[in-house]
Structure formats: C-alpha cells, structure tokens
Amino acid sequence: MFNLIYLELLKTKRSLAFLMMLLSPAAVVLVNSLLLINNEGAMVAERGWSIFWLSNYSMWGYFTLPLYIALITALLNGIEHKVGGWRSMLSMPLSQWQLFIAKFILAWLYVLGANLVLFLQVSLVIGLFTLVGYQGIDWWSLDISVNLAYTLGACMAILIIQHMVSWHWENIVAPLTLGVIATMSIVQVGSSKYWKYDPWTYLLMATNGANSENRLWAIGLAVGCTLICLVISKFWLGRREITC
C-alpha cells in the first residue's frame, strides 16, 4: 500500500493537482491581505494578528476548502480516466479496493498539504507586514495545530463522497457540480437545526470555535459518514470485480 501511494504521488508530481494545492490557499490569503491593506491595519491594531489568521482560516474552511476537495479528487481520479489509465493500473497485482483507498489517502494528503501551505503563506504575509511596521505576533495564541486537526477530521466526509463520485464518473463536471451546489448550501443549512444531515456543514462547525460541542459533533459525524461510505465502497467495488 505504501508503494502504491508513493506511485500515485509520483504521478501527480507535475500535475494540475499539485499546482492547485499551492494556488487555492494563495487566493484566500490574497483576499484577506487586500482587506488588511484597505483598512490600513486597523483590524490588526485593535484585535491582534489572531483575527487575520481566523479570517483566512474561516474563509478557507467553510468555502474554499470544500471546492478545493471537489477539484482535487476530480483531478486525481481524472488521471486514470484518461488513455486507459484504469485498465493499466488494474492490470497490476492489486484490487480496485486497494487503488480506491490509495487514491483516497493521496487526496487526504493533498488536503493536508494545502492546509500547511495556507499556514505558511499566512506566516509569510504576517512576516512581511511586520517588517514594514505592523505589530508583532504571539504565534501560540493562534491554536494552529488544534484548528488543523479539526479541519482534517471534519473534511473526511466531503472527501470520501467526492472521491466516490469522481471515481465513478469520468466527466469532471459531475464532481465539480456536486461540490459547488453543496458548498453554496453550507451557510443556509449550517445555520439550521438540520446541519447534522449535511456532511458539507461539518467543516463549518469544526472551524467555528464558538461552540465546542458542535465541533465535537462535527468530527464524530464526519468520521462516521466516512466509515459508512468506505463500507459501501468496499461492497460495491467487490461486486464489480466479481462481475468482471
């Protein structure tokens, strides 16, 4: 399995997926940096750099990251949809289930990478603004490791669903359409009592530190949804192999 994941990683080394891992967080940081410049640093002067980090983290968590997951899963599975890629991979001594899990783990690693890129880019911006006269920062006040853990846990439900869709449909439009529609519904559903039934709201709840109970619920529901989808995928892929 480790060799298979490494092979999949090598296949994406110079792909659009790797480029999007760098550019998607950059878009969020750029927007918030422009807002910071527009108010001439008043927000940071009043509330410290933690508000800048939370602005980036919130925008990334409930809007950009779900769209990024839809795109990254479509791109990673799209590699095999081209030029008989599935036939080539499944000619090796491995099952569809092994390849499915390897690509799921690879997609999760790309999400991890994008989150780390977001932190590095925010750190770079803070460093640059500090050099031109803005106040310093207490990095320990940001709770970055905790926020990262919540994000990586809560995103698993979206990740497995988008992975299943992009695995099944060759057309990239299907997973992207699902991702856009579901992301647009986050704010409406997330503010209602029905948020527990929408996996896309788990990220919103996990990145909202105001309610610790909802954060824990979001993580638990995300893990439970992921396990259910994995069981369904195991049964589905097993039947397809028997049929073939």
Rosetta silent file (secondary structure, phi, psi, omega in degrees, C-alpha in Angstrom):
SEQUENCE: MFNLIYLELLKTKRSLAFLMMLLSPAAVVLVNSLLLINNEGAMVAERGWSIFWLSNYSMWGYFTLPLYIALITALLNGIEHKVGGWRSMLSMPLSQWQLFIAKFILAWLYVLGANLVLFLQVSLVIGLFTLVGYQGIDWWSLDISVNLAYTLGACMAILIIQHMVSWHWENIVAPLTLGVIATMSIVQVGSSKYWKYDPWTYLLMATNGANSENRLWAIGLAVGCTLICLVISKFWLGRREITC
SCORE:     score description
SCORE:     0.000 S_00000001
   1 L     0.000  -40.804  178.304    0.000    0.000    0.000 S_00000001
   2 H   -63.052  -40.687  177.817    2.851    2.414    0.808 S_00000001
   3 H   -65.032  -37.630 -179.846    4.445    1.703   -2.558 S_00000001
   4 H   -66.983  -43.513  177.716    1.111    2.237   -4.279 S_00000001
   5 H   -62.933  -40.633  178.599    0.566    5.594   -2.537 S_00000001
   6 H   -63.611  -40.594  177.942    4.118    6.616   -3.443 S_00000001
   7 H   -62.510  -44.068  178.667    3.473    5.657   -7.077 S_00000001
   8 H   -63.537  -37.098  179.100    0.262    7.712   -7.116 S_00000001
   9 H   -65.963  -40.088  178.537    2.130   10.634   -5.602 S_00000001
  10 H   -63.956  -34.724 -179.233    4.795   10.488   -8.296 S_00000001
  11 H   -66.512  -21.428 -177.136    2.109   10.543  -10.988 S_00000001
  12 L  -104.801    9.107 -173.037    0.867   13.897   -9.680 S_00000001
  13 L   -57.592  -42.887 -177.870    4.287   15.498   -9.224 S_00000001
  14 L  -117.451   31.717 -175.964    3.942   17.911  -12.156 S_00000001
  15 L   -96.359  173.529  176.227    0.174   17.832  -12.497 S_00000001
  16 H   -64.727  -28.586  179.576   -2.514   20.480  -12.138 S_00000001
  17 H   -60.690  -43.179  179.465   -3.408   18.926   -8.773 S_00000001
  18 H   -66.103  -39.204  179.235   -0.055   19.971   -7.304 S_00000001
  19 H   -64.631  -40.771  179.981   -0.428   23.476   -8.721 S_00000001
  20 H   -67.966  -27.504  176.284   -3.903   23.865   -7.218 S_00000001
  21 H   -63.490  -29.439  179.189   -2.543   22.830   -3.826 S_00000001
  22 H   -87.781  -37.950 -172.852   -0.394   25.954   -3.949 S_00000001
  23 H   -82.580  -33.121 -177.344   -2.827   28.364   -5.609 S_00000001
  24 H   -62.238  -49.207  175.297   -6.052   27.622   -3.713 S_00000001
  25 H   -64.067  -33.723 -179.020   -4.751   28.766   -0.299 S_00000001
  26 H   -61.371  -35.849  178.961   -2.989   31.684   -2.001 S_00000001
  27 H   -62.433  -41.092  179.011   -6.332   33.011   -3.255 S_00000001
  28 H   -65.854  -46.738 -178.844   -7.671   33.133    0.309 S_00000001
  29 H   -63.933  -38.525  179.658   -4.556   34.805    1.694 S_00000001
  30 H   -63.078  -45.176  179.979   -4.540   37.352   -1.135 S_00000001
  31 H   -61.047  -46.375 -178.440   -8.151   38.395   -0.492 S_00000001
  32 H   -70.490  -31.327  176.488   -7.580   38.841    3.242 S_00000001
  33 H   -66.938  -40.605  177.627   -4.287   40.659    2.662 S_00000001
  34 H   -65.130  -37.763  175.865   -6.033   43.145    0.389 S_00000001
  35 H   -64.763  -37.421  178.445   -8.711   43.680    3.041 S_00000001
  36 H   -65.291  -42.935  178.424   -5.966   44.291    5.595 S_00000001
  37 H   -66.183  -38.004 -177.424   -4.305   46.856    3.361 S_00000001
  38 H   -62.389  -38.547  178.362   -7.655   48.509    2.627 S_00000001
  39 L   -94.531   12.879  174.284   -8.355   49.224    6.321 S_00000001
  40 L    56.427   35.439  175.195   -4.704   50.210    6.854 S_00000001
  41 L    75.275   10.697 -177.928   -4.132   47.559    9.503 S_00000001
  42 H   -62.727  -38.145 -179.514   -6.804   48.906   11.881 S_00000001
  43 H   -60.989  -45.387  179.948   -8.253   45.435   12.396 S_00000001
  44 H   -68.734  -38.769  179.978   -4.880   44.008   13.444 S_00000001
  45 H   -62.558  -34.497 -177.650   -4.085   47.025   15.623 S_00000001
  46 H   -83.948  -39.521 -169.915   -7.320   46.558   17.577 S_00000001
  47 H  -121.374    0.566  178.113   -7.536   42.753   17.827 S_00000001
  48 L    83.582  172.864 -177.043   -4.062   41.441   17.013 S_00000001
  49 L   -70.329  -15.136  179.853   -2.864   39.112   14.266 S_00000001
  50 H   -61.411  -31.695  178.923   -5.096   36.311   15.511 S_00000001
  51 H   -69.216  -31.947  176.822   -8.033   37.968   13.745 S_00000001
  52 H   -68.151  -43.772  177.231   -6.102   37.874   10.469 S_00000001
  53 H   -62.289  -44.202 -179.091   -5.394   34.176   10.913 S_00000001
  54 H   -65.788  -34.046  177.271   -9.034   33.454   11.814 S_00000001
  55 H   -63.666  -44.222  177.221  -10.251   35.385    8.767 S_00000001
  56 H   -66.719  -44.024 -177.005   -8.096   33.236    6.491 S_00000001
  57 H   -64.641  -41.286 -178.712   -8.937   30.040    8.340 S_00000001
  58 H   -67.967  -47.227  179.021  -12.693   30.686    8.292 S_00000001
  59 H   -61.704  -39.750  179.016  -12.835   31.579    4.597 S_00000001
  60 H   -66.492  -43.904 -173.033  -10.693   28.564    3.790 S_00000001
  61 H   -70.404  -45.054 -173.054  -12.676   26.155    5.962 S_00000001
  62 H   -99.973   -5.031  179.958  -16.263   26.834    5.012 S_00000001
  63 H  -128.953  -59.353 -172.084  -15.927   27.996    1.403 S_00000001
  64 H   -73.915  -41.415 -176.895  -12.633   27.405   -0.410 S_00000001
  65 H   -62.299  -44.947  176.524  -11.657   24.026    1.048 S_00000001
  66 H   -58.365  -39.084  177.439  -14.880   22.199    0.015 S_00000001
  67 H   -68.239  -38.099  178.005  -14.423   23.481   -3.534 S_00000001
  68 H   -63.057  -40.444  179.177  -10.744   22.511   -3.429 S_00000001
  69 H   -63.259  -43.131  177.887  -11.685   18.979   -2.333 S_00000001
  70 H   -59.307  -42.787 -178.358  -14.125   18.662   -5.246 S_00000001
  71 H   -70.524  -44.287 -173.581  -11.429   19.790   -7.665 S_00000001
  72 H   -69.171  -38.780  177.583   -8.564   17.749   -6.230 S_00000001
  73 H   -67.222  -38.253  178.167  -10.486   14.452   -6.143 S_00000001
  74 H   -65.306  -39.872 -179.658  -11.661   15.026   -9.713 S_00000001
  75 H   -69.617  -41.373 -177.968   -8.108   15.740  -10.863 S_00000001
  76 H   -67.586  -40.755  177.743   -6.551   12.759   -9.067 S_00000001
  77 H   -78.875  -25.129  179.185   -9.099   10.293  -10.419 S_00000001
  78 H   -64.338  -24.367  177.238   -9.129   12.037  -13.779 S_00000001
  79 H   -59.128  -40.242 -178.297   -5.569   10.846  -14.343 S_00000001
  80 H   -81.108  -23.930  179.799   -6.862    7.275  -14.622 S_00000001
  81 H   -70.422  -15.780 -177.159   -9.911    8.217  -16.689 S_00000001
  82 L   -95.667  140.575  170.130   -7.568    9.288  -19.496 S_00000001
  83 L    50.895   46.730  175.113   -5.916    6.984  -22.061 S_00000001
  84 L    62.309   35.157 -177.853   -6.985    3.705  -20.458 S_00000001
  85 H   -63.854  -39.484 -179.580   -5.454    4.514  -17.084 S_00000001
  86 H   -63.567  -43.898 -179.846   -7.781    2.250  -15.121 S_00000001
  87 H   -60.763  -38.987 -179.733   -7.010   -0.729  -17.351 S_00000001
  88 H   -67.532  -44.507 -178.487   -3.284   -0.124  -16.916 S_00000001
  89 H   -67.992  -41.668 -176.291   -3.452    0.193  -13.117 S_00000001
  90 H   -79.597   -4.064  172.061   -5.778   -2.784  -12.611 S_00000001
  91 L   -77.697  -13.245  176.823   -3.546   -4.987  -14.750 S_00000001
  92 L   -80.348  163.641 -179.044   -1.155   -4.919  -11.801 S_00000001
  93 L   -75.668   67.524  176.495   -1.490   -7.405   -8.906 S_00000001
  94 L  -149.177  158.308 -178.111   -3.834   -5.198   -6.886 S_00000001
  95 L   -94.385  164.539  175.498   -7.574   -4.883   -6.323 S_00000001
  96 H   -60.272  -36.212 -178.555   -9.879   -1.974   -7.090 S_00000001
  97 H   -63.405  -42.434  178.336  -10.338   -1.542   -3.344 S_00000001
  98 H   -62.235  -43.948  179.187   -6.598   -1.085   -2.781 S_00000001
  99 H   -66.673  -37.907  178.572   -6.400    1.502   -5.544 S_00000001
 100 H   -61.418  -46.252 -179.790   -9.527    3.233   -4.208 S_00000001
 101 H   -67.098  -40.557 -179.587   -8.009    3.509   -0.711 S_00000001
 102 H   -60.975  -43.496  179.788   -4.642    4.643   -2.074 S_00000001
 103 H   -70.566  -32.732  176.194   -6.244    7.474   -4.028 S_00000001
 104 H   -65.127  -44.794  177.936   -8.393    8.442   -1.036 S_00000001
 105 H   -64.246  -39.921  178.171   -5.292    8.670    1.161 S_00000001
 106 H   -61.962  -42.954  178.148   -3.497   10.624   -1.564 S_00000001
 107 H   -62.284  -39.924  177.917   -6.396   13.101   -1.748 S_00000001
 108 H   -64.612  -37.999  177.652   -6.273   13.484    2.050 S_00000001
 109 H   -65.261  -36.129  176.297   -2.532   14.154    1.839 S_00000001
 110 H   -67.127  -34.480  175.191   -3.221   16.861   -0.729 S_00000001
 111 H   -67.477  -42.749  175.685   -5.724   18.412    1.670 S_00000001
 112 H   -58.919  -45.530  179.613   -3.113   18.264    4.421 S_00000001
 113 H   -61.020  -41.446  179.673   -0.600   19.868    2.086 S_00000001
 114 H   -65.089  -37.482  177.745   -2.999   22.679    1.166 S_00000001
 115 H   -66.658  -39.567  177.257   -3.657   23.422    4.844 S_00000001
 116 H   -67.747  -37.753  176.180    0.072   23.582    5.549 S_00000001
 117 H   -62.749  -40.397  177.595    0.545   25.853    2.533 S_00000001
 118 H   -58.472  -46.881  179.706   -2.182   28.114    3.913 S_00000001
 119 H   -62.355  -43.644 -179.238   -0.351   28.392    7.240 S_00000001
 120 H   -64.684  -40.440 -179.937    2.997   29.065    5.552 S_00000001
 121 H   -69.107  -40.111  175.633    1.520   31.722    3.298 S_00000001
 122 H   -62.095  -42.026  179.316   -0.258   33.442    6.209 S_00000001
 123 H   -62.078  -41.183  179.205    3.014   33.339    8.149 S_00000001
 124 H   -63.147  -43.890  179.363    4.859   34.894    5.212 S_00000001
 125 H   -63.305  -44.312  179.011    2.301   37.711    4.914 S_00000001
 126 H   -61.683  -41.878  178.182    2.447   38.419    8.652 S_00000001
 127 H   -61.566  -41.597  179.919    6.241   38.484    8.472 S_00000001
 128 H   -66.590  -42.445  179.036    6.197   40.931    5.568 S_00000001
 129 H   -67.978  -32.890  177.282    3.707   43.260    7.260 S_00000001
 130 H   -65.749  -37.231  179.983    5.729   43.133   10.474 S_00000001
 131 H   -65.461  -27.808 -178.267    8.837   44.230    8.566 S_00000001
 132 L   -95.204   12.648  171.667    7.047   47.346    7.281 S_00000001
 133 L   116.709   -4.424  178.021    5.983   48.487   10.728 S_00000001
 134 L   -74.487  161.868 -177.170    2.985   46.428   11.825 S_00000001
 135 L   -67.397  161.032  179.516    2.932   44.981   15.330 S_00000001
 136 L   -75.750 -174.073 -174.703    4.462   41.606   16.159 S_00000001
 137 L  -139.731  143.894  172.268    2.594   38.386   16.807 S_00000001
 138 L   -98.751  100.267 -174.021    2.274   35.778   19.532 S_00000001
 139 H   -61.663  -28.806 -177.220    2.171   32.560   17.494 S_00000001
 140 H   -68.147  -18.181 -177.946    0.986   30.492   20.461 S_00000001
 141 H   -79.686   -6.607 -173.091   -2.300   32.411   20.534 S_00000001
 142 H   -88.145  -18.461 -178.669   -3.395   31.076   17.151 S_00000001
 143 L    53.283   45.475 -174.087   -4.074   27.417   18.131 S_00000001
 144 H   -65.469  -44.508 -177.726   -2.938   26.365   14.668 S_00000001
 145 H   -63.439  -39.001  178.856   -2.356   22.684   15.440 S_00000001
 146 H   -66.054  -46.167  179.314   -5.801   22.326   17.024 S_00000001
 147 H   -62.015  -40.214  179.066   -7.517   24.049   14.115 S_00000001
 148 H   -63.380  -41.768  179.989   -5.620   21.913   11.620 S_00000001
 149 H   -63.668  -44.384  177.873   -6.646   18.716   13.413 S_00000001
 150 H   -61.089  -43.574 -178.175  -10.317   19.734   13.428 S_00000001
 151 H   -64.173  -46.475 -178.116  -10.192   20.648    9.750 S_00000001
 152 H   -66.287  -29.967  177.015   -8.521   17.415    8.639 S_00000001
 153 H   -76.843  -45.426 -175.673  -11.044   15.379   10.614 S_00000001
 154 H   -70.573  -25.204 -176.851  -14.163   17.244    9.540 S_00000001
 155 L   -79.573   -9.868 -174.060  -13.250   17.268    5.839 S_00000001
 156 H   -63.469  -34.664 -179.914  -13.130   13.468    5.580 S_00000001
 157 H   -64.756  -46.306  177.367  -16.878   13.138    4.924 S_00000001
 158 H   -62.708  -41.250 -175.619  -16.726   15.548    1.976 S_00000001
 159 H   -61.987  -45.117 -176.842  -13.530   13.921    0.774 S_00000001
 160 H   -70.438  -36.981  179.276  -14.902   10.372    0.635 S_00000001
 161 H   -66.381  -47.167  179.024  -18.146   11.454   -1.085 S_00000001
 162 H   -65.224  -34.322  177.920  -16.331   13.497   -3.724 S_00000001
 163 H   -64.527  -42.958  179.461  -13.839   10.665   -4.176 S_00000001
 164 H   -63.979  -42.113 -178.713  -16.637    8.176   -4.823 S_00000001
 165 H   -66.837  -46.656 -178.197  -18.325   10.478   -7.337 S_00000001
 166 H   -71.635  -24.884  174.760  -15.145   11.328   -9.248 S_00000001
 167 H   -68.281  -41.038 -173.946  -14.108    7.648   -9.232 S_00000001
 168 H   -80.397  -42.211 -176.222  -17.393    6.595  -10.832 S_00000001
 169 L   -98.398  125.247  179.972  -17.977    9.434  -13.307 S_00000001
 170 L   -70.279  -32.805 -178.605  -15.396   10.074  -15.985 S_00000001
 171 L   -73.390  125.593 -177.496  -16.786   13.544  -16.686 S_00000001
 172 L   -69.614  -15.578 -178.760  -15.212   16.119  -14.352 S_00000001
 173 H   -64.693  -37.635 -176.426  -18.414   18.162  -14.468 S_00000001
 174 H   -60.411  -55.062  179.143  -20.274   15.765  -12.143 S_00000001
 175 H   -64.820  -35.444 -179.881  -17.986   16.056   -9.078 S_00000001
 176 H   -69.527  -39.126  177.429  -17.470   19.785   -9.601 S_00000001
 177 H   -63.297  -44.990  176.686  -21.212   20.434   -9.901 S_00000001
 178 H   -58.816  -44.613 -178.256  -21.840   18.489   -6.699 S_00000001
 179 H   -63.102  -42.675 -178.467  -19.081   20.402   -4.941 S_00000001
 180 H   -67.701  -47.810 -178.422  -20.357   23.825   -5.997 S_00000001
 181 H   -63.092  -45.481 -179.256  -24.018   23.151   -5.159 S_00000001
 182 H   -65.294  -38.424  179.423  -23.198   21.556   -1.806 S_00000001
 183 H   -66.299  -39.218  179.453  -20.795   24.363   -0.883 S_00000001
 184 H   -65.051  -23.018 -178.350  -23.389   27.011   -1.707 S_00000001
 185 L   -87.549   -5.904 -173.007  -25.802   25.315    0.706 S_00000001
 186 H   -60.452  -48.682 -174.968  -23.405   25.385    3.665 S_00000001
 187 H   -62.797  -44.354 -177.870  -24.421   28.766    5.087 S_00000001
 188 H   -67.426  -50.478 -177.843  -28.169   28.081    4.869 S_00000001
 189 H   -71.358  -36.191 -177.623  -28.114   24.522    6.193 S_00000001
 190 H   -64.555  -25.240  179.526  -25.339   25.253    8.688 S_00000001
 191 L   -91.065    3.976  179.617  -27.464   27.861   10.441 S_00000001
 192 L  -110.065  174.507 -179.347  -30.386   25.456   10.836 S_00000001
 193 L   -77.852   -5.350 -177.255  -31.046   22.503   13.115 S_00000001
 194 L   -95.694   11.829 -174.862  -30.593   20.127   10.177 S_00000001
 195 H   -61.192  -26.818 -177.500  -26.851   20.709    9.780 S_00000001
 196 H   -66.811  -17.547 -178.589  -26.058   17.224   11.103 S_00000001
 197 H   -94.065   -0.527 -179.035  -27.572   15.707    7.960 S_00000001
 198 L  -118.499  105.583 -177.934  -25.338   17.653    5.578 S_00000001
 199 L   -57.930  -24.292 -178.971  -21.677   16.494    5.516 S_00000001
 200 L   -72.667  -17.609  178.805  -20.630   19.795    3.931 S_00000001
 201 H   -84.178  -11.912 -177.599  -21.601   21.684    7.093 S_00000001
 202 H   -62.423  -36.544  177.807  -19.205   19.669    9.260 S_00000001
 203 H   -64.845  -41.366  179.394  -16.297   21.845    8.166 S_00000001
 204 H   -60.940  -44.449 -179.204  -18.220   24.992    9.088 S_00000001
 205 H   -69.487  -36.035 -178.470  -18.986   23.640   12.548 S_00000001
 206 H   -72.137  -30.138 -179.290  -15.447   22.341   13.075 S_00000001
 207 L   -92.159    0.559  176.982  -13.865   25.649   12.131 S_00000001
 208 L  -100.115  101.148 -175.215  -16.277   27.620   14.308 S_00000001
 209 L   -75.417   -2.004 -176.315  -14.670   27.698   17.735 S_00000001
 210 L   -68.979  -28.560 -176.812  -17.653   29.410   19.357 S_00000001
 211 L  -126.923  100.082 -176.023  -19.428   26.121   20.106 S_00000001
 212 H   -67.761  -30.630  179.627  -17.132   23.326   21.271 S_00000001
 213 H   -66.012  -43.584  177.780  -19.991   20.813   21.457 S_00000001
 214 H   -65.345  -33.122  177.861  -20.841   21.290   17.785 S_00000001
 215 H   -62.677  -43.982  179.397  -17.163   20.948   16.877 S_00000001
 216 H   -67.418  -40.380  176.526  -17.013   17.531   18.518 S_00000001
 217 H   -59.662  -43.069 -178.451  -20.294   16.518   16.907 S_00000001
 218 H   -61.368  -43.545  179.381  -18.937   17.561   13.514 S_00000001
 219 H   -64.780  -46.380 -179.597  -15.805   15.435   13.903 S_00000001
 220 H   -61.810  -44.197  179.137  -17.766   12.402   15.094 S_00000001
 221 H   -65.880  -38.010  179.146  -20.328   12.665   12.292 S_00000001
 222 H   -63.960  -44.198  178.607  -17.586   13.146    9.699 S_00000001
 223 H   -65.163  -43.209  178.935  -15.742   10.023   10.844 S_00000001
 224 H   -62.331  -43.930  178.147  -18.982    8.024   10.988 S_00000001
 225 H   -62.322  -39.869  179.446  -20.014    9.141    7.494 S_00000001
 226 H   -63.914  -43.819  179.696  -16.571    8.244    6.166 S_00000001
 227 H   -63.701  -41.169  178.320  -16.698    4.741    7.628 S_00000001
 228 H   -62.436  -45.025  179.426  -20.170    4.141    6.178 S_00000001
 229 H   -64.666  -34.962  177.956  -19.039    5.287    2.732 S_00000001
 230 H   -67.406  -39.029  177.481  -15.956    3.062    2.933 S_00000001
 231 H   -64.785  -44.603  177.782  -18.111    0.023    3.739 S_00000001
 232 H   -60.525  -43.301 -179.518  -20.433    0.834    0.822 S_00000001
 233 H   -65.106  -40.075  178.324  -17.435    1.289   -1.483 S_00000001
 234 H   -60.293  -45.477  179.621  -15.893   -1.997   -0.361 S_00000001
 235 H   -66.621  -44.261 -177.265  -19.112   -3.874   -1.141 S_00000001
 236 H   -64.445  -48.264 -178.913  -19.675   -2.033   -4.442 S_00000001
 237 H   -68.589  -34.177  177.047  -16.129   -2.486   -5.757 S_00000001
 238 H   -62.942  -41.289  178.901  -16.090   -6.120   -4.630 S_00000001
 239 H   -67.801  -36.428  178.980  -19.230   -6.861   -6.642 S_00000001
 240 H   -64.781  -38.165  180.000  -17.809   -5.104   -9.711 S_00000001
 241 H   -68.045  -38.792  179.081  -14.668   -7.276   -9.595 S_00000001
 242 H   -65.564  -42.176  179.458  -16.733  -10.450   -9.304 S_00000001
 243 H   -62.193  -43.725 -179.811  -18.935   -9.371  -12.216 S_00000001
 244 L   -66.370    0.000    0.000  -15.921   -8.586  -14.395 S_00000001
